[in-house]
Amino acid sequence: MQLQAGRMRIAAVSVVAALALLSGGQMLARGWAPAPGPGDVPAADVVGQADAAVPAEATLDSLAAGTGAAGPQGPVPVPVPVPAPVAAVAAAPDCRTRLALKADGPLLELSATLPCDAGEVVHIAHAGVRFSRPVAADGTLRVVFPALAAEALVNVTLPGEESPQLIETPVPGFDMRSVLGLAWTAGDPVAVNVFENGAAFGEPGHLRAARGVNGAGAVGRLFLLGDPGKAGTPLTAIYLVPKGGIDAAIELEVSSGKGRTCGRDVVTTRLGAGPDGDLERAVMRVTLPDCGEPAGWVLLPIARLEGPRLAEAENG
């Protein structure tokens, strides 16, 4: 009986365990969980909060805008546009003009910087002698010409300007008696010849200013100011007597031929020292032969230099 009673107790315990397992499985199936601790949130509440966070009627647009069935959800950051890169702007060129004038013995040197005027023409005037020079490709200008006064005043008219700029410089030791010149108009059949130390035409010591060509072996210097290729513009030939003097003859050459170089007058102006030693001008008029006569040229003496002394030539 005791044995049977023990078996009955074991069977009863088994039945209770089986019922407990069956009951626990049903609890787990119904969502049973262990009792919550002090800081835990019941699972049912978590599920309810998740369902309330995203209402069924919410859309992607309302979520992006922060609105929906539950109301605004706070500010939405607005993207800041990135500005497009700005292209570099080239600095404006420096077009400031710089002029300078200095004396080197009997010569004047005019220099200019004109960065924005390459190829343009600068007009120069000194003691009544007018000529022009183009600006070089690099925007610079350098002109050397004889001084015609002890206090050199030079007017410079820059490209695009109407009024000239006046610059000046002293010329120490200037002596007008060392300067001889002749002015005429480009296009006229005129040339100036200087024969030094008895030189003949074309020999060393012969200088000829027609198109700015100087001969070899010369002691003095012959300058041609102006542009022979621009008819109607002024030309001036200036001979600088060497320091200490020289034996030389200066002649005016006027060609005669058909067309506009015959049967008319050619007017030139002689430049030299006057009685007071200052620059003096004298007009010279040459009548060309009639057009029916053979072509040729007329040579007129302008001055004769004998050592350190200057002798005026007779013009007849």
Secondary structure, DSSP 8 states (H G I E B T S, - for coil): -HHHHHHHHHHHHHHHHHHHHHHHHHHHHTT------TT---HHHHHHHHHHHS-TT--HHHHHHT-STT---------------------------EEEEEEETTEEEEEEE-TT-TT-EEEEEETTEEEEEE--TTSEEEEEEE--SSEEEEEEE-TT-SS-EEEEEE-TT--GGGEEEEEEETTSSEEEEEEETT--TTSTTEEEESSS---TT-SSEEEEES-TTSTTSEEEEEEE--TT---EEEEEEEEE-SGGGSSSEEEEEEEEE-TTSSEEEEEEEEE---TTS--EEEEEEEEEEETTEEEE----
